[in-house]
Amino acid sequence: MLVTLNQVLTPAKQNKYAVGLFNAVNMELARGIISAAEATQSPVIMGTAEVLFPYGPLEEVSYYLIPMAKKAKIPVVVHLDHGLKKETCLKALELGFTSIMYDCSTDDYDTNVEKVKEMAEIAHSYGATIEGELGHVGDNEGSAEGSSHLSDPSKFFTDPKLAKDYVEKTKVDALAIAVGNAHGAYKLPPKLDFERIKTIANTVDVPLVLHGGSGLTDNDFRRAIKEGISKVNIFTDINIAAVKAEFSKFTDMNKGIIDLIPAAVEAVKQETIAKMELFSSDGKAPIVSSKAPIDDMDKLVDMITAEVLKNLNK
């Protein structure tokens, strides 16, 4: 079932669990992610990022992400992560993405606010949700997500005093924060500023997002979620899991791509299940018939959200 960020992150914020965003630049990744979500009855956010377009162009990715989300038996958000240009965000909305992130984190504060506020108005007019970023999450060396290696990440940490002002002015539905996290595989153990997460979570009303989740320890995730993180972005871990599985099946030169695909899908599924269980999003989404009438989808989403909240409050 295709939904927006608000429908999966509002219950997560209220009940102290997190929903994973897993990028899916091909069918194998998408199939593994959806299969994991249905197996664990977990809501899920699935999408791509602008820096990943060379591996899966936005329009082509939309051809399978959106139909798969609509058909899924659990709530699925189709999200554009790190949209760097206004035109990219507009294209995603036109294609039917239900959520976008407009990343203006490298702009000065006023420019970031101005650009994201304008995009929030546009996204909301489409019935979609929007995520902004305050502070700047850098990239580990070799990261597929970018190349902004920061020698001192603390200089780019999110300022809690600005967070409330930013959310109120831009009207974003979720806020990505920089607290010692980075995209890609960590070379050294990261040191997350948990007190900063807690302070920001107590300052703003919207769910908080942790980028650069791959490579953090289980304890890091649990503590970050406890302090207020409601969405965690994962790509490196499932990306590597798929390749390792394919290598394990590539035993001779007579093997074809169809010999490798099932292994990749299963590896992505298992890695995603592990993350969903770690984030405690498993069991938070009731199974929904894929035959539900889509012309009454808004009503159906409201009913399911109410049911999830009722079950969690028992």
Secondary structure, 3 states (H helix, E strand, C coil): CEECHHHHHHHHHHHCCCEEEEECCCHHHHHHHHHHHHHHCCCEEEEEEHHHCCCCCHHHHHHHHHHHHHHCCCCEEEEEEEECCHHHHHHHHHHCCCEEEECCCCCCHHHHHHHHHHHHHHHHHCCCEEEEEECCCEECCCCCCCCCCCCCHHHHCCCHHHHHHHHHHHCCCEEEECCCCEECCCCCCCCCCHHHHHHHHCCCCCCEEECCCCCCCHHHHHHHHHHCEEEEEECHHHHHHHHHHHHHHCCCCCCCHHHHHHHHHHHHHHHHHHHHHHHCCCCCCCCCCCCCCHHHHHHHHHHHHHHHHHHHCC
